Amino acid sequence: MKVWFSLLGGLVIGIILSYFFLDYNGWTIHHMGENGEVVKTINELDFNLITNGFLIVAGVSFLIYVVWTLIERKKSDKSFFN
């Protein structure tokens, strides 16, 4: 259960952080014809953005999991000694 909540929380927080801190400048390529008209437009994804966004989501998920585990251990240690 803890794993699923940390993944979900990491996904939500990671997407928000990626949106605000990573600039997405989409690549658009216009192929021009002989008379200067646009023949074809190609939109490409920025794979660096996708990779960095995934790493942010994975890092935040791992951080949530570790903090949650540490909090649970501290709670169990206090109740054991009292």
Biopython code that builds the backbone (N, CA, C, O; Angstrom):
import numpy as np
from Bio.PDB.StructureBuilder import StructureBuilder

atoms = [
    (1, "MET", "N", (0.825, -1.189, 0.000)),
    (1, "MET", "CA", (0.000, 0.000, 0.000)),
    (1, "MET", "C", (0.870, 1.255, 0.000)),
    (1, "MET", "O", (0.588, 2.227, -0.700)),
    (2, "LYS", "N", (1.935, 1.209, 0.802)),
    (2, "LYS", "CA", (2.839, 2.352, 0.888)),
    (2, "LYS", "C", (3.496, 2.615, -0.467)),
    (2, "LYS", "O", (3.706, 3.766, -0.848)),
    (3, "VAL", "N", (3.818, 1.540, -1.192)),
    (3, "VAL", "CA", (4.470, 1.680, -2.489)),
    (3, "VAL", "C", (3.536, 2.381, -3.480)),
    (3, "VAL", "O", (3.962, 3.264, -4.225)),
    (4, "TRP", "N", (2.265, 1.980, -3.483)),
    (4, "TRP", "CA", (1.330, 2.581, -4.437)),
    (4, "TRP", "C", (1.074, 4.051, -4.126)),
    (4, "TRP", "O", (0.981, 4.872, -5.039)),
    (5, "PHE", "N", (0.958, 4.391, -2.829)),
    (5, "PHE", "CA", (0.751, 5.793, -2.475)),
    (5, "PHE", "C", (1.979, 6.635, -2.797)),
    (5, "PHE", "O", (1.844, 7.781, -3.227)),
    (6, "SER", "N", (3.171, 6.089, -2.596)),
    (6, "SER", "CA", (4.368, 6.856, -2.916)),
    (6, "SER", "C", (4.512, 7.034, -4.431)),
    (6, "SER", "O", (4.953, 8.088, -4.891)),
    (7, "LEU", "N", (4.143, 6.014, -5.205)),
    (7, "LEU", "CA", (4.177, 6.161, -6.669)),
    (7, "LEU", "C", (3.161, 7.188, -7.152)),
    (7, "LEU", "O", (3.462, 8.014, -8.014)),
    (8, "LEU", "N", (1.962, 7.131, -6.594)),
    (8, "LEU", "CA", (0.933, 8.084, -6.987)),
    (8, "LEU", "C", (1.313, 9.505, -6.579)),
    (8, "LEU", "O", (1.178, 10.438, -7.372)),
    (9, "GLY", "N", (1.786, 9.669, -5.352)),
    (9, "GLY", "CA", (2.221, 10.985, -4.897)),
    (9, "GLY", "C", (3.405, 11.496, -5.694)),
    (9, "GLY", "O", (3.470, 12.681, -6.021)),
    (10, "GLY", "N", (4.351, 10.604, -6.013)),
    (10, "GLY", "CA", (5.502, 10.988, -6.831)),
    (10, "GLY", "C", (5.094, 11.380, -8.227)),
    (10, "GLY", "O", (5.673, 12.296, -8.812)),
    (11, "LEU", "N", (4.106, 10.698, -8.770)),
    (11, "LEU", "CA", (3.622, 11.038, -10.097)),
    (11, "LEU", "C", (2.986, 12.421, -10.112)),
    (11, "LEU", "O", (3.268, 13.226, -10.999)),
    (12, "VAL", "N", (2.139, 12.698, -9.147)),
    (12, "VAL", "CA", (1.459, 13.996, -9.099)),
    (12, "VAL", "C", (2.462, 15.119, -8.840)),
    (12, "VAL", "O", (2.482, 16.113, -9.565)),
    (13, "ILE", "N", (3.294, 14.964, -7.807)),
    (13, "ILE", "CA", (4.252, 16.020, -7.463)),
    (13, "ILE", "C", (5.318, 16.145, -8.547)),
    (13, "ILE", "O", (5.720, 17.259, -8.884)),
    (14, "GLY", "N", (5.781, 15.030, -9.096)),
    (14, "GLY", "CA", (6.789, 15.068, -10.151)),
    (14, "GLY", "C", (6.306, 15.743, -11.417)),
    (14, "GLY", "O", (7.060, 16.481, -12.051)),
    (15, "ILE", "N", (5.057, 15.501, -11.797)),
    (15, "ILE", "CA", (4.512, 16.160, -12.988)),
    (15, "ILE", "C", (4.383, 17.654, -12.752)),
    (15, "ILE", "O", (4.666, 18.448, -13.649)),
    (16, "ILE", "N", (3.961, 18.049, -11.556)),
    (16, "ILE", "CA", (3.850, 19.473, -11.250)),
    (16, "ILE", "C", (5.232, 20.135, -11.272)),
    (16, "ILE", "O", (5.395, 21.213, -11.844)),
    (17, "LEU", "N", (6.225, 19.492, -10.651)),
    (17, "LEU", "CA", (7.584, 20.046, -10.662)),
    (17, "LEU", "C", (8.147, 20.099, -12.081)),
    (17, "LEU", "O", (8.798, 21.077, -12.450)),
    (18, "SER", "N", (7.908, 19.070, -12.869)),
    (18, "SER", "CA", (8.393, 19.053, -14.247)),
    (18, "SER", "C", (7.759, 20.162, -15.064)),
    (18, "SER", "O", (8.424, 20.783, -15.893)),
    (19, "TYR", "N", (6.495, 20.411, -14.841)),
    (19, "TYR", "CA", (5.808, 21.453, -15.594)),
    (19, "TYR", "C", (6.396, 22.828, -15.290)),
    (19, "TYR", "O", (6.584, 23.639, -16.197)),
    (20, "PHE", "N", (6.689, 23.094, -14.010)),
    (20, "PHE", "CA", (7.149, 24.417, -13.636)),
    (20, "PHE", "C", (8.650, 24.621, -13.851)),
    (20, "PHE", "O", (9.074, 25.738, -14.148)),
    (21, "PHE", "N", (9.466, 23.569, -13.708)),
    (21, "PHE", "CA", (10.908, 23.754, -13.756)),
    (21, "PHE", "C", (11.566, 23.360, -15.066)),
    (21, "PHE", "O", (12.682, 23.802, -15.338)),
    (22, "LEU", "N", (10.926, 22.555, -15.878)),
    (22, "LEU", "CA", (11.496, 22.175, -17.168)),
    (22, "LEU", "C", (10.784, 22.945, -18.275)),
    (22, "LEU", "O", (9.559, 22.892, -18.389)),
    (23, "ASP", "N", (11.539, 23.642, -19.068)),
    (23, "ASP", "CA", (10.945, 24.396, -20.178)),
    (23, "ASP", "C", (10.753, 23.475, -21.366)),
    (23, "ASP", "O", (11.690, 22.820, -21.824)),
    (24, "TYR", "N", (9.546, 23.436, -21.849)),
    (24, "TYR", "CA", (9.264, 22.626, -23.025)),
    (24, "TYR", "C", (9.162, 23.536, -24.230)),
    (24, "TYR", "O", (8.232, 24.333, -24.356)),
    (25, "ASN", "N", (10.119, 23.404, -25.094)),
    (25, "ASN", "CA", (10.087, 24.113, -26.366)),
    (25, "ASN", "C", (9.930, 23.061, -27.451)),
    (25, "ASN", "O", (10.905, 22.463, -27.905)),
    (26, "GLY", "N", (8.699, 22.851, -27.854)),
    (26, "GLY", "CA", (8.429, 21.818, -28.840)),
    (26, "GLY", "C", (9.100, 22.125, -30.159)),
    (26, "GLY", "O", (9.166, 23.275, -30.594)),
    (27, "TRP", "N", (9.587, 21.094, -30.773)),
    (27, "TRP", "CA", (10.245, 21.250, -32.056)),
    (27, "TRP", "C", (9.198, 21.154, -33.151)),
    (27, "TRP", "O", (8.458, 20.174, -33.232)),
    (28, "THR", "N", (9.141, 22.161, -33.978)),
    (28, "THR", "CA", (8.253, 22.155, -35.125)),
    (28, "THR", "C", (9.091, 22.406, -36.366)),
    (28, "THR", "O", (9.816, 23.397, -36.451)),
    (29, "ILE", "N", (8.986, 21.510, -37.313)),
    (29, "ILE", "CA", (9.745, 21.629, -38.554)),
    (29, "ILE", "C", (8.753, 21.868, -39.686)),
    (29, "ILE", "O", (7.796, 21.114, -39.861)),
    (30, "HIS", "N", (8.994, 22.920, -40.444)),
    (30, "HIS", "CA", (8.138, 23.259, -41.577)),
    (30, "HIS", "C", (8.919, 22.986, -42.864)),
    (30, "HIS", "O", (9.997, 23.541, -43.074)),
    (31, "HIS", "N", (8.372, 22.137, -43.711)),
    (31, "HIS", "CA", (8.949, 21.903, -45.026)),
    (31, "HIS", "C", (8.262, 22.854, -45.994)),
    (31, "HIS", "O", (7.041, 22.839, -46.150)),
    (32, "MET", "N", (9.070, 23.673, -46.636)),
    (32, "MET", "CA", (8.530, 24.693, -47.533)),
    (32, "MET", "C", (8.595, 24.205, -48.977)),
    (32, "MET", "O", (9.526, 23.507, -49.377)),
    (33, "GLY", "N", (7.611, 24.580, -49.722)),
    (33, "GLY", "CA", (7.576, 24.262, -51.140)),
    (33, "GLY", "C", (8.376, 25.275, -51.947)),
    (33, "GLY", "O", (9.034, 26.150, -51.383)),
    (34, "GLU", "N", (8.318, 25.154, -53.253)),
    (34, "GLU", "CA", (9.082, 26.045, -54.133)),
    (34, "GLU", "C", (8.565, 27.480, -54.089)),
    (34, "GLU", "O", (9.344, 28.416, -54.270)),
    (35, "ASN", "N", (7.291, 27.666, -53.857)),
    (35, "ASN", "CA", (6.716, 29.007, -53.837)),
    (35, "ASN", "C", (6.648, 29.600, -52.428)),
    (35, "ASN", "O", (6.064, 30.667, -52.240)),
    (36, "GLY", "N", (7.231, 28.931, -51.445)),
    (36, "GLY", "CA", (7.236, 29.446, -50.080)),
    (36, "GLY", "C", (6.064, 28.978, -49.243)),
    (36, "GLY", "O", (5.936, 29.379, -48.087)),
    (37, "GLU", "N", (5.207, 28.140, -49.800)),
    (37, "GLU", "CA", (4.083, 27.631, -49.021)),
    (37, "GLU", "C", (4.549, 26.454, -48.171)),
    (37, "GLU", "O", (5.496, 25.748, -48.517)),
    (38, "VAL", "N", (3.867, 26.266, -47.063)),
    (38, "VAL", "CA", (4.203, 25.164, -46.161)),
    (38, "VAL", "C", (3.610, 23.886, -46.731)),
    (38, "VAL", "O", (2.393, 23.762, -46.876)),
    (39, "VAL", "N", (4.485, 22.937, -47.053)),
    (39, "VAL", "CA", (4.051, 21.679, -47.622)),
    (39, "VAL", "C", (3.707, 20.693, -46.510)),
    (39, "VAL", "O", (2.679, 20.018, -46.556)),
    (40, "LYS", "N", (4.578, 20.622, -45.521)),
    (40, "LYS", "CA", (4.378, 19.656, -44.448)),
    (40, "LYS", "C", (4.906, 20.257, -43.146)),
    (40, "LYS", "O", (5.939, 20.927, -43.139)),
    (41, "THR", "N", (4.183, 20.011, -42.034)),
    (41, "THR", "CA", (4.610, 20.441, -40.709)),
    (41, "THR", "C", (4.795, 19.203, -39.847)),
    (41, "THR", "O", (3.913, 18.347, -39.772)),
    (42, "ILE", "N", (5.960, 19.115, -39.191)),
    (42, "ILE", "CA", (6.272, 17.971, -38.342)),
    (42, "ILE", "C", (6.481, 18.482, -36.926)),
    (42, "ILE", "O", (7.281, 19.390, -36.698)),
    (43, "ASN", "N", (5.755, 17.894, -35.968)),
    (43, "ASN", "CA", (5.941, 18.196, -34.550)),
    (43, "ASN", "C", (6.662, 17.026, -33.909)),
    (43, "ASN", "O", (6.223, 15.881, -34.019)),
    (44, "GLU", "N", (7.779, 17.318, -33.234)),
    (44, "GLU", "CA", (8.566, 16.267, -32.607)),
    (44, "GLU", "C", (8.573, 16.446, -31.104)),
    (44, "GLU", "O", (8.424, 17.557, -30.596)),
    (45, "LEU", "N", (8.750, 15.329, -30.392)),
    (45, "LEU", "CA", (8.855, 15.356, -28.940)),
    (45, "LEU", "C", (10.307, 15.604, -28.539)),
    (45, "LEU", "O", (11.240, 15.226, -29.247)),
    (46, "ASP", "N", (10.466, 16.237, -27.405)),
    (46, "ASP", "CA", (11.784, 16.474, -26.847)),
    (46, "ASP", "C", (12.085, 15.332, -25.875)),
    (46, "ASP", "O", (11.535, 15.292, -24.775)),
    (47, "PHE", "N", (12.957, 14.404, -26.281)),
    (47, "PHE", "CA", (13.213, 13.223, -25.458)),
    (47, "PHE", "C", (13.993, 13.562, -24.195)),
    (47, "PHE", "O", (13.900, 12.832, -23.208)),
    (48, "ASN", "N", (14.760, 14.652, -24.199)),
    (48, "ASN", "CA", (15.426, 15.083, -22.968)),
    (48, "ASN", "C", (14.396, 15.499, -21.932)),
    (48, "ASN", "O", (14.563, 15.217, -20.746)),
    (49, "LEU", "N", (13.338, 16.164, -22.362)),
    (49, "LEU", "CA", (12.267, 16.559, -21.455)),
    (49, "LEU", "C", (11.572, 15.333, -20.869)),
    (49, "LEU", "O", (11.293, 15.287, -19.671)),
    (50, "ILE", "N", (11.299, 14.356, -21.699)),
    (50, "ILE", "CA", (10.626, 13.146, -21.232)),
    (50, "ILE", "C", (11.509, 12.398, -20.239)),
    (50, "ILE", "O", (11.025, 11.931, -19.208)),
    (51, "THR", "N", (12.798, 12.282, -20.542)),
    (51, "THR", "CA", (13.722, 11.586, -19.646)),
    (51, "THR", "C", (13.860, 12.320, -18.323)),
    (51, "THR", "O", (13.794, 11.701, -17.260)),
    (52, "ASN", "N", (14.050, 13.629, -18.375)),
    (52, "ASN", "CA", (14.189, 14.403, -17.142)),
    (52, "ASN", "C", (12.911, 14.388, -16.323)),
    (52, "ASN", "O", (12.967, 14.312, -15.095)),
    (53, "GLY", "N", (11.768, 14.459, -16.974)),
    (53, "GLY", "CA", (10.492, 14.364, -16.267)),
    (53, "GLY", "C", (10.330, 13.021, -15.580)),
    (53, "GLY", "O", (9.871, 12.958, -14.439)),
    (54, "PHE", "N", (10.706, 11.933, -16.272)),
    (54, "PHE", "CA", (10.632, 10.606, -15.662)),
    (54, "PHE", "C", (11.553, 10.496, -14.459)),
    (54, "PHE", "O", (11.178, 9.918, -13.439)),
    (55, "LEU", "N", (12.767, 11.050, -14.572)),
    (55, "LEU", "CA", (13.708, 10.990, -13.452)),
    (55, "LEU", "C", (13.214, 11.793, -12.254)),
    (55, "LEU", "O", (13.421, 11.388, -11.109)),
    (56, "ILE", "N", (12.566, 12.920, -12.505)),
    (56, "ILE", "CA", (11.996, 13.707, -11.407)),
    (56, "ILE", "C", (10.881, 12.924, -10.723)),
    (56, "ILE", "O", (10.821, 12.882, -9.494)),
    (57, "VAL", "N", (10.003, 12.307, -11.498)),
    (57, "VAL", "CA", (8.906, 11.509, -10.924)),
    (57, "VAL", "C", (9.462, 10.340, -10.128)),
    (57, "VAL", "O", (8.985, 10.068, -9.026)),
    (58, "ALA", "N", (10.462, 9.641, -10.659)),
    (58, "ALA", "CA", (11.051, 8.499, -9.955)),
    (58, "ALA", "C", (11.750, 8.954, -8.675)),
    (58, "ALA", "O", (11.645, 8.293, -7.643)),
    (59, "GLY", "N", (12.457, 10.072, -8.737)),
    (59, "GLY", "CA", (13.147, 10.583, -7.561)),
    (59, "GLY", "C", (12.204, 11.010, -6.466)),
    (59, "GLY", "O", (12.443, 10.726, -5.293)),
    (60, "VAL", "N", (11.131, 11.690, -6.832)),
    (60, "VAL", "CA", (10.149, 12.131, -5.834)),
    (60, "VAL", "C", (9.437, 10.929, -5.233)),
    (60, "VAL", "O", (9.173, 10.909, -4.031)),
    (61, "SER", "N", (9.121, 9.928, -6.048)),
    (61, "SER", "CA", (8.485, 8.708, -5.524)),
    (61, "SER", "C", (9.397, 8.004, -4.533)),
    (61, "SER", "O", (8.947, 7.565, -3.475)),
    (62, "PHE", "N", (10.670, 7.896, -4.867)),
    (62, "PHE", "CA", (11.634, 7.256, -3.970)),
    (62, "PHE", "C", (11.785, 8.050, -2.679)),
    (62, "PHE", "O", (11.868, 7.469, -1.597)),
    (63, "LEU", "N", (11.822, 9.372, -2.788)),
    (63, "LEU", "CA", (11.944, 10.223, -1.608)),
    (63, "LEU", "C", (10.732, 10.080, -0.687)),
    (63, "LEU", "O", (10.890, 10.005, 0.531)),
    (64, "ILE", "N", (9.533, 10.042, -1.252)),
    (64, "ILE", "CA", (8.325, 9.852, -0.449)),
    (64, "ILE", "C", (8.361, 8.499, 0.252)),
    (64, "ILE", "O", (8.013, 8.401, 1.429)),
    (65, "TYR", "N", (8.781, 7.456, -0.463)),
    (65, "TYR", "CA", (8.844, 6.117, 0.120)),
    (65, "TYR", "C", (9.837, 6.069, 1.280)),
    (65, "TYR", "O", (9.538, 5.495, 2.327)),
    (66, "VAL", "N", (11.018, 6.669, 1.101)),
    (66, "VAL", "CA", (12.051, 6.644, 2.144)),
    (66, "VAL", "C", (11.596, 7.431, 3.367)),
    (66, "VAL", "O", (11.759, 6.966, 4.495)),
    (67, "VAL", "N", (11.031, 8.609, 3.159)),
    (67, "VAL", "CA", (10.569, 9.421, 4.289)),
    (67, "VAL", "C", (9.454, 8.699, 5.034)),
    (67, "VAL", "O", (9.435, 8.691, 6.265)),
    (68, "TRP", "N", (8.538, 8.101, 4.310)),
    (68, "TRP", "CA", (7.438, 7.364, 4.929)),
    (68, "TRP", "C", (7.976, 6.193, 5.755)),
    (68, "TRP", "O", (7.502, 5.950, 6.864)),
    (69, "THR", "N", (8.955, 5.472, 5.224)),
    (69, "THR", "CA", (9.549, 4.352, 5.941)),
    (69, "THR", "C", (10.250, 4.824, 7.215)),
    (69, "THR", "O", (10.126, 4.190, 8.263)),
    (70, "LEU", "N", (10.977, 5.922, 7.130)),
    (70, "LEU", "CA", (11.659, 6.458, 8.315)),
    (70, "LEU", "C", (10.663, 6.894, 9.387)),
    (70, "LEU", "O", (10.886, 6.660, 10.575)),
    (71, "ILE", "N", (9.572, 7.522, 8.973)),
    (71, "ILE", "CA", (8.545, 7.937, 9.932)),
    (71, "ILE", "C", (7.924, 6.721, 10.610)),
    (71, "ILE", "O", (7.700, 6.737, 11.821)),
    (72, "GLU", "N", (7.644, 5.671, 9.846)),
    (72, "GLU", "CA", (7.087, 4.453, 10.439)),
    (72, "GLU", "C", (8.053, 3.811, 11.426)),
    (72, "GLU", "O", (7.634, 3.310, 12.470)),
    (73, "ARG", "N", (9.334, 3.823, 11.105)),
    (73, "ARG", "CA", (10.321, 3.236, 12.019)),
    (73, "ARG", "C", (10.422, 4.046, 13.307)),
    (73, "ARG", "O", (10.534, 3.474, 14.391)),
    (74, "LYS", "N", (10.382, 5.370, 13.199)),
    (74, "LYS", "CA", (10.440, 6.208, 14.398)),
    (74, "LYS", "C", (9.216, 5.995, 15.276)),
    (74, "LYS", "O", (9.324, 5.965, 16.502)),
    (75, "LYS", "N", (8.055, 5.847, 14.651)),
    (75, "LYS", "CA", (6.829, 5.589, 15.426)),
    (75, "LYS", "C", (6.916, 4.254, 16.149)),
    (75, "LYS", "O", (6.541, 4.161, 17.318)),
    (76, "SER", "N", (7.399, 3.229, 15.479)),
    (76, "SER", "CA", (7.471, 1.905, 16.097)),
    (76, "SER", "C", (8.546, 1.878, 17.188)),
    (76, "SER", "O", (8.380, 1.176, 18.185)),
    (77, "ASP", "N", (9.631, 2.616, 17.027)),
    (77, "ASP", "CA", (10.668, 2.659, 18.067)),
    (77, "ASP", "C", (10.164, 3.378, 19.311)),
    (77, "ASP", "O", (10.457, 2.940, 20.424)),
    (78, "LYS", "N", (9.424, 4.455, 19.160)),
    (78, "LYS", "CA", (8.888, 5.183, 20.324)),
    (78, "LYS", "C", (7.885, 4.329, 21.079)),
    (78, "LYS", "O", (7.908, 4.291, 22.309)),
    (79, "SER", "N", (7.014, 3.650, 20.368)),
    (79, "SER", "CA", (6.021, 2.833, 21.044)),
    (79, "SER", "C", (6.652, 1.619, 21.705)),
    (79, "SER", "O", (6.117, 1.103, 22.686)),
    (80, "PHE", "N", (7.789, 1.151, 21.180)),
    (80, "PHE", "CA", (8.459, 0.000, 21.763)),
    (80, "PHE", "C", (9.110, 0.371, 23.104)),
    (80, "PHE", "O", (9.077, -0.419, 24.047)),
    (81, "PHE", "N", (9.694, 1.554, 23.188)),
    (81, "PHE", "CA", (10.403, 1.938, 24.405)),
    (81, "PHE", "C", (9.484, 2.534, 25.465)),
    (81, "PHE", "O", (9.906, 2.651, 26.615)),
    (82, "ASN", "N", (8.282, 2.909, 25.148)),
    (82, "ASN", "CA", (7.370, 3.508, 26.141)),
    (82, "ASN", "C", (6.548, 2.488, 26.835)),
    (82, "ASN", "O", (5.736, 2.829, 27.694)),
]
sb = StructureBuilder()
sb.init_structure("model")
sb.init_model(0)
sb.init_chain("A")
sb.init_seg("    ")
for serial, (resi, resn, name, xyz) in enumerate(atoms, 1):
    if name == "N":
        sb.init_residue(resn, " ", resi, " ")
    sb.init_atom(name, np.array(xyz, "f"), 0.0, 1.0, " ", f" {name:<3s}", serial, name[0])
structure = sb.get_structure()
